Amino acid sequence: MLARSSLARATVAAPAALGRAPAGARNMATLREIELRLKSVRNIEKITKSMKMIASTKLAKAQRAMNSGKEYGVANVEVFDHAKSDQPSENKIIIVISSDKGLCGGIHSSVTKATRRLLAGAPDAPIKTDVSPDTPIFIVGDKSKAQLSRATGGNLRMTFNQIGKDVPTFSDASAVTDLIIKSGVPFDSAIIVYNKFVSAISYESAAVEVKGEKALKESDGFKAYEMEDDVTKDLAEFSLANAIFSALTEAHACEISARRNAMDNASKNATDMIGSLQMQYNRGRQAAITNELVDIITGASAL
Protein backbone atom coordinates (compact mmCIF):
# COMPACT_ATOMS: atom_id res chain seq x y z
CA MET A 1 0.00 0.00 0.00
CA LEU A 2 2.81 2.35 0.93
CA ALA A 3 4.71 1.35 -2.20
CA ARG A 4 1.71 2.14 -4.41
CA SER A 5 1.20 5.58 -2.82
CA SER A 6 4.90 6.40 -3.14
CA LEU A 7 4.88 5.27 -6.78
CA ALA A 8 1.79 7.43 -7.48
CA ARG A 9 3.38 10.48 -5.92
CA ALA A 10 6.55 9.92 -7.95
CA THR A 11 4.52 9.47 -11.15
CA VAL A 12 2.63 12.72 -10.57
CA ALA A 13 5.71 14.68 -9.55
CA ALA A 14 7.94 13.46 -12.38
CA PRO A 15 6.01 15.03 -15.32
CA ALA A 16 5.66 18.25 -13.38
CA ALA A 17 9.39 18.37 -12.79
CA LEU A 18 10.31 17.39 -16.34
CA GLY A 19 7.75 19.59 -18.11
CA ARG A 20 7.88 22.60 -15.81
CA ALA A 21 8.39 25.84 -17.75
CA PRO A 22 10.88 28.48 -16.61
CA ALA A 23 9.70 31.18 -14.23
CA GLY A 24 9.26 33.81 -16.95
CA ALA A 25 8.08 31.52 -19.71
CA ARG A 26 4.67 33.21 -19.96
CA ASN A 27 6.32 36.52 -20.87
CA MET A 28 8.89 35.06 -23.26
CA ALA A 29 8.27 35.88 -26.92
CA THR A 30 8.00 32.94 -29.31
CA LEU A 31 9.86 32.83 -32.59
CA ARG A 32 6.67 33.69 -34.45
CA GLU A 33 6.08 36.78 -32.32
CA ILE A 34 9.69 37.92 -32.78
CA GLU A 35 9.39 37.39 -36.54
CA LEU A 36 6.21 39.49 -36.73
CA ARG A 37 7.74 42.25 -34.64
CA LEU A 38 10.86 42.21 -36.79
CA LYS A 39 8.73 42.58 -39.89
CA SER A 40 6.80 45.54 -38.42
CA VAL A 41 10.00 47.33 -37.34
CA ARG A 42 11.44 46.88 -40.83
CA ASN A 43 8.30 48.45 -42.32
CA ILE A 44 8.59 51.37 -39.88
CA GLU A 45 12.23 51.82 -40.89
CA LYS A 46 11.23 52.06 -44.56
CA ILE A 47 8.60 54.70 -43.73
CA THR A 48 10.95 56.82 -41.59
CA LYS A 49 13.70 56.69 -44.22
CA SER A 50 11.24 57.77 -46.90
CA MET A 51 10.00 60.66 -44.75
CA LYS A 52 13.59 61.69 -44.07
CA MET A 53 14.33 61.80 -47.81
CA ILE A 54 11.18 63.85 -48.48
CA ALA A 55 12.04 66.30 -45.68
CA SER A 56 15.60 66.63 -46.98
CA THR A 57 14.24 67.49 -50.42
CA LYS A 58 11.84 70.09 -49.02
CA LEU A 59 14.40 71.67 -46.71
CA ALA A 60 16.32 73.48 -49.45
CA LYS A 61 13.09 74.93 -50.84
CA ALA A 62 11.94 75.98 -47.36
CA GLN A 63 15.26 77.70 -46.65
CA ARG A 64 15.05 79.69 -49.89
CA ALA A 65 11.53 80.80 -48.99
CA MET A 66 12.70 81.70 -45.47
CA ASN A 67 15.53 83.87 -46.78
CA SER A 68 13.08 85.68 -49.05
CA GLY A 69 10.52 86.07 -46.24
CA LYS A 70 13.11 87.51 -43.87
CA GLU A 71 13.43 90.53 -46.12
CA TYR A 72 9.87 91.46 -45.16
CA GLY A 73 10.78 91.22 -41.49
CA VAL A 74 13.88 93.37 -41.96
CA ALA A 75 11.77 96.07 -43.61
CA ASN A 76 9.37 95.99 -40.66
CA VAL A 77 12.18 96.37 -38.16
CA GLU A 78 13.53 99.39 -40.02
CA VAL A 79 10.09 101.04 -40.03
CA PHE A 80 9.53 100.54 -36.30
CA ASP A 81 13.06 101.67 -35.44
CA HIS A 82 12.22 105.03 -36.98
CA ALA A 83 8.75 105.11 -35.43
CA LYS A 84 9.41 104.45 -31.77
CA SER A 85 6.77 105.38 -29.23
CA ASP A 86 7.39 105.85 -25.52
CA GLN A 87 3.75 105.26 -24.58
CA PRO A 88 3.04 101.66 -23.60
CA SER A 89 0.49 99.63 -25.55
CA GLU A 90 -2.62 98.98 -23.49
CA ASN A 91 -4.26 96.33 -25.66
CA LYS A 92 -2.05 93.51 -26.88
CA ILE A 93 -2.66 90.22 -28.64
CA ILE A 94 -0.46 87.15 -29.06
CA ILE A 95 -0.18 85.33 -32.39
CA VAL A 96 1.30 81.82 -32.09
CA ILE A 97 2.79 80.29 -35.25
CA SER A 98 2.82 76.47 -35.49
CA SER A 99 1.41 73.92 -37.97
CA ASP A 100 -1.07 71.05 -38.30
CA LYS A 101 1.49 68.27 -38.78
CA GLY A 102 3.40 66.23 -36.23
CA LEU A 103 6.36 63.81 -36.33
CA CYS A 104 8.79 66.71 -36.00
CA GLY A 105 10.05 66.48 -32.43
CA GLY A 106 9.22 69.14 -29.85
CA ILE A 107 8.98 72.06 -32.24
CA HIS A 108 5.34 72.75 -31.39
CA SER A 109 5.97 72.42 -27.66
CA SER A 110 8.69 75.03 -28.02
CA VAL A 111 6.32 77.84 -29.05
CA THR A 112 3.68 76.61 -26.59
CA LYS A 113 6.10 76.85 -23.65
CA ALA A 114 7.32 80.24 -24.86
CA THR A 115 3.73 81.52 -24.94
CA ARG A 116 3.09 80.27 -21.41
CA ARG A 117 6.26 81.96 -20.15
CA LEU A 118 5.18 85.15 -21.87
CA LEU A 119 1.75 85.08 -20.21
CA ALA A 120 3.30 84.28 -16.83
CA GLY A 121 5.81 87.14 -17.12
CA ALA A 122 8.75 84.78 -16.65
CA PRO A 123 12.26 86.25 -16.84
CA ASP A 124 13.17 83.81 -19.63
CA ALA A 125 10.25 84.90 -21.85
CA PRO A 126 11.15 85.28 -25.55
CA ILE A 127 10.51 89.05 -25.43
CA LYS A 128 10.65 91.65 -22.65
CA THR A 129 7.20 93.24 -22.55
CA ASP A 130 4.27 93.58 -20.18
CA VAL A 131 1.54 91.07 -21.01
CA SER A 132 -1.49 90.36 -18.84
CA PRO A 133 -2.45 86.73 -18.17
CA ASP A 134 -5.77 87.18 -20.02
CA THR A 135 -4.24 88.50 -23.26
CA PRO A 136 -6.18 87.29 -26.34
CA ILE A 137 -4.40 84.56 -28.31
CA PHE A 138 -4.64 83.75 -32.02
CA ILE A 139 -3.10 80.43 -33.09
CA VAL A 140 -1.95 79.27 -36.52
CA GLY A 141 -1.86 75.46 -36.50
CA ASP A 142 -3.79 72.70 -34.75
CA LYS A 143 -0.83 71.35 -32.77
CA SER A 144 -0.30 74.42 -30.57
CA LYS A 145 -4.07 74.85 -30.37
CA ALA A 146 -4.41 71.44 -28.74
CA GLN A 147 -1.61 72.20 -26.29
CA LEU A 148 -2.64 75.74 -25.33
CA SER A 149 -6.37 75.04 -25.10
CA ARG A 150 -5.81 72.93 -21.98
CA ALA A 151 -4.07 75.65 -19.95
CA THR A 152 -5.19 78.90 -21.60
CA GLY A 153 -8.46 77.94 -23.25
CA GLY A 154 -10.15 81.14 -22.09
CA ASN A 155 -7.62 83.27 -23.97
CA LEU A 156 -8.21 81.72 -27.39
CA ARG A 157 -10.03 83.98 -29.81
CA MET A 158 -9.39 82.41 -33.21
CA THR A 159 -7.41 79.53 -34.69
CA PHE A 160 -6.25 78.85 -38.24
CA ASN A 161 -5.39 75.56 -39.93
CA GLN A 162 -4.44 74.27 -43.38
CA ILE A 163 -1.67 76.89 -43.49
CA GLY A 164 1.86 75.70 -44.10
CA LYS A 165 0.99 72.45 -45.91
CA ASP A 166 3.38 73.77 -48.54
CA VAL A 167 5.70 76.76 -48.44
CA PRO A 168 3.68 79.67 -46.92
CA THR A 169 2.82 82.54 -49.23
CA PHE A 170 2.10 86.20 -48.61
CA SER A 171 -1.55 85.47 -49.48
CA ASP A 172 -1.74 83.15 -46.46
CA ALA A 173 -0.30 85.84 -44.21
CA SER A 174 -2.68 88.45 -45.65
CA ALA A 175 -5.68 86.19 -45.04
CA VAL A 176 -4.64 85.61 -41.42
CA THR A 177 -4.09 89.33 -40.89
CA ASP A 178 -7.46 90.21 -42.39
CA LEU A 179 -9.32 87.75 -40.16
CA ILE A 180 -7.47 88.97 -37.05
CA ILE A 181 -8.43 92.58 -37.81
CA LYS A 182 -12.04 91.63 -38.54
CA SER A 183 -12.32 89.52 -35.37
CA GLY A 184 -13.34 92.58 -33.37
CA VAL A 185 -10.56 92.18 -30.78
CA PRO A 186 -8.98 95.64 -30.23
CA PHE A 187 -5.19 95.76 -30.07
CA ASP A 188 -2.46 98.36 -30.15
CA SER A 189 0.33 95.87 -30.75
CA ALA A 190 0.67 92.21 -31.70
CA ILE A 191 3.30 89.83 -30.31
CA ILE A 192 4.16 87.03 -32.75
CA VAL A 193 5.64 83.89 -31.14
CA TYR A 194 7.38 81.54 -33.58
CA ASN A 195 10.39 79.27 -34.00
CA LYS A 196 13.59 80.97 -35.11
CA PHE A 197 15.81 79.08 -37.54
CA VAL A 198 19.36 78.80 -36.15
CA SER A 199 20.82 76.04 -38.32
CA ALA A 200 19.78 72.85 -40.08
CA ILE A 201 19.92 70.97 -36.77
CA SER A 202 18.74 73.56 -34.24
CA TYR A 203 16.05 76.16 -33.65
CA GLU A 204 14.81 78.30 -30.78
CA SER A 205 11.61 80.05 -29.79
CA ALA A 206 11.48 83.78 -30.46
CA ALA A 207 8.98 86.64 -30.48
CA VAL A 208 8.60 89.97 -32.23
CA GLU A 209 6.24 92.85 -31.40
CA VAL A 210 4.42 94.70 -34.17
CA LYS A 211 2.97 98.10 -33.36
CA GLY A 212 -0.57 98.94 -34.37
CA GLU A 213 -2.15 102.01 -35.94
CA LYS A 214 -2.41 103.95 -32.69
CA ALA A 215 1.25 103.46 -31.78
CA LEU A 216 2.35 104.56 -35.23
CA LYS A 217 0.28 107.75 -35.04
CA GLU A 218 1.73 108.64 -31.64
CA SER A 219 5.35 108.10 -32.65
CA ASP A 220 7.56 111.15 -33.24
CA GLY A 221 8.73 109.82 -36.58
CA PHE A 222 5.21 109.84 -38.03
CA LYS A 223 4.17 113.10 -36.39
CA ALA A 224 6.82 114.89 -38.41
CA TYR A 225 4.84 114.20 -41.58
CA GLU A 226 1.30 115.04 -42.55
CA MET A 227 -0.45 111.89 -43.60
CA GLU A 228 -4.03 110.81 -43.93
CA ASP A 229 -5.53 108.38 -41.47
CA ASP A 230 -5.95 105.69 -44.11
CA VAL A 231 -2.22 105.72 -44.84
CA THR A 232 -1.29 104.89 -41.25
CA LYS A 233 -4.01 102.28 -41.01
CA ASP A 234 -2.91 100.57 -44.23
CA LEU A 235 0.72 100.68 -43.15
CA ALA A 236 -0.11 99.05 -39.80
CA GLU A 237 -2.05 96.24 -41.53
CA PHE A 238 0.68 95.75 -44.12
CA SER A 239 3.36 95.65 -41.41
CA LEU A 240 1.45 92.99 -39.49
CA ALA A 241 1.05 90.90 -42.65
CA ASN A 242 4.79 91.28 -43.35
CA ALA A 243 5.71 90.13 -39.85
CA ILE A 244 3.33 87.16 -40.00
CA PHE A 245 4.67 86.13 -43.41
CA SER A 246 8.27 86.31 -42.18
CA ALA A 247 7.38 84.21 -39.10
CA LEU A 248 5.45 81.67 -41.19
CA THR A 249 8.34 81.05 -43.58
CA GLU A 250 10.90 80.77 -40.78
CA ALA A 251 8.67 78.46 -38.73
CA HIS A 252 8.07 76.30 -41.82
CA ALA A 253 11.82 75.91 -42.37
CA CYS A 254 12.25 74.95 -38.70
CA GLU A 255 9.47 72.37 -39.00
CA ILE A 256 10.97 70.71 -42.08
CA SER A 257 14.43 70.66 -40.47
CA ALA A 258 13.05 69.22 -37.22
CA ARG A 259 11.10 66.54 -39.11
CA ARG A 260 14.20 65.53 -41.03
CA ASN A 261 16.19 65.17 -37.79
CA ALA A 262 13.35 63.31 -36.06
CA MET A 263 13.00 60.83 -38.93
CA ASP A 264 16.78 60.36 -39.02
CA ASN A 265 16.81 59.48 -35.31
CA ALA A 266 13.80 57.21 -35.74
CA SER A 267 15.53 55.37 -38.60
CA LYS A 268 18.66 54.85 -36.48
CA ASN A 269 16.59 53.55 -33.56
CA ALA A 270 14.73 51.17 -35.89
CA THR A 271 18.05 49.88 -37.26
CA ASP A 272 19.33 49.22 -33.74
CA MET A 273 16.08 47.48 -32.80
CA ILE A 274 16.23 45.32 -35.94
CA GLY A 275 19.74 44.19 -35.01
CA SER A 276 18.65 43.32 -31.48
CA LEU A 277 15.54 41.44 -32.63
CA GLN A 278 17.48 39.61 -35.34
CA MET A 279 20.01 38.39 -32.77
CA GLN A 280 17.20 37.31 -30.44
CA TYR A 281 15.47 35.48 -33.30
CA ASN A 282 18.66 33.70 -34.37
CA ARG A 283 19.37 32.56 -30.81
CA GLY A 284 15.84 31.22 -30.40
CA ARG A 285 16.01 29.44 -33.75
CA GLN A 286 19.37 27.85 -32.90
CA ALA A 287 18.00 26.72 -29.54
CA ALA A 288 14.98 25.14 -31.24
CA ILE A 289 17.20 23.33 -33.77
CA THR A 290 19.49 22.11 -30.96
CA ASN A 291 16.50 20.73 -29.03
CA GLU A 292 15.25 18.90 -32.12
CA LEU A 293 18.70 17.39 -32.72
CA VAL A 294 18.88 16.29 -29.08
CA ASP A 295 15.49 14.57 -29.43
CA ILE A 296 16.54 12.82 -32.65
CA ILE A 297 19.85 11.63 -31.20
CA THR A 298 18.16 10.46 -27.98
CA GLY A 299 15.55 8.53 -29.93
CA ALA A 300 18.19 6.94 -32.19
CA SER A 301 20.26 5.95 -29.14
CA ALA A 302 17.20 4.38 -27.51
CA LEU A 303 16.57 2.26 -30.61
C-alpha positions as CSV (number, residue, x, y, z in Angstrom):
1,M,0.0,0.0,0.0
2,L,2.8,2.3,0.9
3,A,4.7,1.3,-2.2
4,R,1.7,2.1,-4.4
5,S,1.2,5.6,-2.8
6,S,4.9,6.4,-3.1
7,L,4.9,5.3,-6.8
8,A,1.8,7.4,-7.5
9,R,3.4,10.5,-5.9
10,A,6.6,9.9,-7.9
11,T,4.5,9.5,-11.2
12,V,2.6,12.7,-10.6
13,A,5.7,14.7,-9.6
14,A,7.9,13.5,-12.4
15,P,6.0,15.0,-15.3
16,A,5.7,18.3,-13.4
17,A,9.4,18.4,-12.8
18,L,10.3,17.4,-16.3
19,G,7.7,19.6,-18.1
20,R,7.9,22.6,-15.8
21,A,8.4,25.8,-17.8
22,P,10.9,28.5,-16.6
23,A,9.7,31.2,-14.2
24,G,9.3,33.8,-17.0
25,A,8.1,31.5,-19.7
26,R,4.7,33.2,-20.0
27,N,6.3,36.5,-20.9
28,M,8.9,35.1,-23.3
29,A,8.3,35.9,-26.9
30,T,8.0,32.9,-29.3
31,L,9.9,32.8,-32.6
32,R,6.7,33.7,-34.4
33,E,6.1,36.8,-32.3
34,I,9.7,37.9,-32.8
35,E,9.4,37.4,-36.5
36,L,6.2,39.5,-36.7
37,R,7.7,42.3,-34.6
38,L,10.9,42.2,-36.8
39,K,8.7,42.6,-39.9
40,S,6.8,45.5,-38.4
41,V,10.0,47.3,-37.3
42,R,11.4,46.9,-40.8
43,N,8.3,48.5,-42.3
44,I,8.6,51.4,-39.9
45,E,12.2,51.8,-40.9
46,K,11.2,52.1,-44.6
47,I,8.6,54.7,-43.7
48,T,10.9,56.8,-41.6
49,K,13.7,56.7,-44.2
50,S,11.2,57.8,-46.9
51,M,10.0,60.7,-44.7
52,K,13.6,61.7,-44.1
53,M,14.3,61.8,-47.8
54,I,11.2,63.8,-48.5
55,A,12.0,66.3,-45.7
56,S,15.6,66.6,-47.0
57,T,14.2,67.5,-50.4
58,K,11.8,70.1,-49.0
59,L,14.4,71.7,-46.7
60,A,16.3,73.5,-49.4
61,K,13.1,74.9,-50.8
62,A,11.9,76.0,-47.4
63,Q,15.3,77.7,-46.7
64,R,15.1,79.7,-49.9
65,A,11.5,80.8,-49.0
66,M,12.7,81.7,-45.5
67,N,15.5,83.9,-46.8
68,S,13.1,85.7,-49.0
69,G,10.5,86.1,-46.2
70,K,13.1,87.5,-43.9
71,E,13.4,90.5,-46.1
72,Y,9.9,91.5,-45.2
73,G,10.8,91.2,-41.5
74,V,13.9,93.4,-42.0
75,A,11.8,96.1,-43.6
76,N,9.4,96.0,-40.7
77,V,12.2,96.4,-38.2
78,E,13.5,99.4,-40.0
79,V,10.1,101.0,-40.0
80,F,9.5,100.5,-36.3
81,D,13.1,101.7,-35.4
82,H,12.2,105.0,-37.0
83,A,8.8,105.1,-35.4
84,K,9.4,104.4,-31.8
85,S,6.8,105.4,-29.2
86,D,7.4,105.8,-25.5
87,Q,3.8,105.3,-24.6
88,P,3.0,101.7,-23.6
89,S,0.5,99.6,-25.5
90,E,-2.6,99.0,-23.5
91,N,-4.3,96.3,-25.7
92,K,-2.0,93.5,-26.9
93,I,-2.7,90.2,-28.6
94,I,-0.5,87.2,-29.1
95,I,-0.2,85.3,-32.4
96,V,1.3,81.8,-32.1
97,I,2.8,80.3,-35.2
98,S,2.8,76.5,-35.5
99,S,1.4,73.9,-38.0
100,D,-1.1,71.1,-38.3
101,K,1.5,68.3,-38.8
102,G,3.4,66.2,-36.2
103,L,6.4,63.8,-36.3
104,C,8.8,66.7,-36.0
105,G,10.1,66.5,-32.4
106,G,9.2,69.1,-29.8
107,I,9.0,72.1,-32.2
108,H,5.3,72.8,-31.4
109,S,6.0,72.4,-27.7
110,S,8.7,75.0,-28.0
111,V,6.3,77.8,-29.1
112,T,3.7,76.6,-26.6
113,K,6.1,76.8,-23.7
114,A,7.3,80.2,-24.9
115,T,3.7,81.5,-24.9
116,R,3.1,80.3,-21.4
117,R,6.3,82.0,-20.2
118,L,5.2,85.2,-21.9
119,L,1.8,85.1,-20.2
120,A,3.3,84.3,-16.8
121,G,5.8,87.1,-17.1
122,A,8.7,84.8,-16.7
123,P,12.3,86.3,-16.8
124,D,13.2,83.8,-19.6
125,A,10.3,84.9,-21.8
126,P,11.1,85.3,-25.6
127,I,10.5,89.1,-25.4
128,K,10.6,91.7,-22.7
129,T,7.2,93.2,-22.5
130,D,4.3,93.6,-20.2
131,V,1.5,91.1,-21.0
132,S,-1.5,90.4,-18.8
133,P,-2.5,86.7,-18.2
134,D,-5.8,87.2,-20.0
135,T,-4.2,88.5,-23.3
136,P,-6.2,87.3,-26.3
137,I,-4.4,84.6,-28.3
138,F,-4.6,83.8,-32.0
139,I,-3.1,80.4,-33.1
140,V,-1.9,79.3,-36.5
141,G,-1.9,75.5,-36.5
142,D,-3.8,72.7,-34.7
143,K,-0.8,71.4,-32.8
144,S,-0.3,74.4,-30.6
145,K,-4.1,74.9,-30.4
146,A,-4.4,71.4,-28.7
147,Q,-1.6,72.2,-26.3
148,L,-2.6,75.7,-25.3
149,S,-6.4,75.0,-25.1
150,R,-5.8,72.9,-22.0
151,A,-4.1,75.7,-20.0
152,T,-5.2,78.9,-21.6
153,G,-8.5,77.9,-23.2
154,G,-10.2,81.1,-22.1
155,N,-7.6,83.3,-24.0
156,L,-8.2,81.7,-27.4
157,R,-10.0,84.0,-29.8
158,M,-9.4,82.4,-33.2
159,T,-7.4,79.5,-34.7
160,F,-6.3,78.9,-38.2
161,N,-5.4,75.6,-39.9
162,Q,-4.4,74.3,-43.4
163,I,-1.7,76.9,-43.5
164,G,1.9,75.7,-44.1
165,K,1.0,72.5,-45.9
166,D,3.4,73.8,-48.5
167,V,5.7,76.8,-48.4
168,P,3.7,79.7,-46.9
169,T,2.8,82.5,-49.2
170,F,2.1,86.2,-48.6
171,S,-1.5,85.5,-49.5
172,D,-1.7,83.2,-46.5
173,A,-0.3,85.8,-44.2
174,S,-2.7,88.5,-45.6
175,A,-5.7,86.2,-45.0
176,V,-4.6,85.6,-41.4
177,T,-4.1,89.3,-40.9
178,D,-7.5,90.2,-42.4
179,L,-9.3,87.8,-40.2
180,I,-7.5,89.0,-37.1
181,I,-8.4,92.6,-37.8
182,K,-12.0,91.6,-38.5
183,S,-12.3,89.5,-35.4
184,G,-13.3,92.6,-33.4
185,V,-10.6,92.2,-30.8
186,P,-9.0,95.6,-30.2
187,F,-5.2,95.8,-30.1
188,D,-2.5,98.4,-30.1
189,S,0.3,95.9,-30.8
190,A,0.7,92.2,-31.7
191,I,3.3,89.8,-30.3
192,I,4.2,87.0,-32.8
193,V,5.6,83.9,-31.1
194,Y,7.4,81.5,-33.6
195,N,10.4,79.3,-34.0
196,K,13.6,81.0,-35.1
197,F,15.8,79.1,-37.5
198,V,19.4,78.8,-36.1
199,S,20.8,76.0,-38.3
200,A,19.8,72.8,-40.1
201,I,19.9,71.0,-36.8
202,S,18.7,73.6,-34.2
203,Y,16.1,76.2,-33.6
204,E,14.8,78.3,-30.8
205,S,11.6,80.1,-29.8
206,A,11.5,83.8,-30.5
207,A,9.0,86.6,-30.5
208,V,8.6,90.0,-32.2
209,E,6.2,92.8,-31.4
210,V,4.4,94.7,-34.2
211,K,3.0,98.1,-33.4
212,G,-0.6,98.9,-34.4
213,E,-2.1,102.0,-35.9
214,K,-2.4,104.0,-32.7
215,A,1.2,103.5,-31.8
216,L,2.4,104.6,-35.2
217,K,0.3,107.7,-35.0
218,E,1.7,108.6,-31.6
219,S,5.4,108.1,-32.7
220,D,7.6,111.1,-33.2
221,G,8.7,109.8,-36.6
222,F,5.2,109.8,-38.0
223,K,4.2,113.1,-36.4
224,A,6.8,114.9,-38.4
225,Y,4.8,114.2,-41.6
226,E,1.3,115.0,-42.6
227,M,-0.5,111.9,-43.6
228,E,-4.0,110.8,-43.9
229,D,-5.5,108.4,-41.5
230,D,-5.9,105.7,-44.1
231,V,-2.2,105.7,-44.8
232,T,-1.3,104.9,-41.2
233,K,-4.0,102.3,-41.0
234,D,-2.9,100.6,-44.2
235,L,0.7,100.7,-43.1
236,A,-0.1,99.0,-39.8
237,E,-2.0,96.2,-41.5
238,F,0.7,95.7,-44.1
239,S,3.4,95.7,-41.4
240,L,1.4,93.0,-39.5
241,A,1.1,90.9,-42.7
242,N,4.8,91.3,-43.4
243,A,5.7,90.1,-39.9
244,I,3.3,87.2,-40.0
245,F,4.7,86.1,-43.4
246,S,8.3,86.3,-42.2
247,A,7.4,84.2,-39.1
248,L,5.5,81.7,-41.2
249,T,8.3,81.0,-43.6
250,E,10.9,80.8,-40.8
251,A,8.7,78.5,-38.7
252,H,8.1,76.3,-41.8
253,A,11.8,75.9,-42.4
254,C,12.2,75.0,-38.7
255,E,9.5,72.4,-39.0
256,I,11.0,70.7,-42.1
257,S,14.4,70.7,-40.5
258,A,13.1,69.2,-37.2
259,R,11.1,66.5,-39.1
260,R,14.2,65.5,-41.0
261,N,16.2,65.2,-37.8
262,A,13.3,63.3,-36.1
263,M,13.0,60.8,-38.9
264,D,16.8,60.4,-39.0
265,N,16.8,59.5,-35.3
266,A,13.8,57.2,-35.7
267,S,15.5,55.4,-38.6
268,K,18.7,54.9,-36.5
269,N,16.6,53.6,-33.6
270,A,14.7,51.2,-35.9
271,T,18.0,49.9,-37.3
272,D,19.3,49.2,-33.7
273,M,16.1,47.5,-32.8
274,I,16.2,45.3,-35.9
275,G,19.7,44.2,-35.0
276,S,18.6,43.3,-31.5
277,L,15.5,41.4,-32.6
278,Q,17.5,39.6,-35.3
279,M,20.0,38.4,-32.8
280,Q,17.2,37.3,-30.4
281,Y,15.5,35.5,-33.3
282,N,18.7,33.7,-34.4
283,R,19.4,32.6,-30.8
284,G,15.8,31.2,-30.4
285,R,16.0,29.4,-33.8
286,Q,19.4,27.9,-32.9
287,A,18.0,26.7,-29.5
288,A,15.0,25.1,-31.2
289,I,17.2,23.3,-33.8
290,T,19.5,22.1,-31.0
291,N,16.5,20.7,-29.0
292,E,15.3,18.9,-32.1
293,L,18.7,17.4,-32.7
294,V,18.9,16.3,-29.1
295,D,15.5,14.6,-29.4
296,I,16.5,12.8,-32.6
297,I,19.8,11.6,-31.2
298,T,18.2,10.5,-28.0
299,G,15.6,8.5,-29.9
300,A,18.2,6.9,-32.2
301,S,20.3,5.9,-29.1
302,A,17.2,4.4,-27.5
303,L,16.6,2.3,-30.6
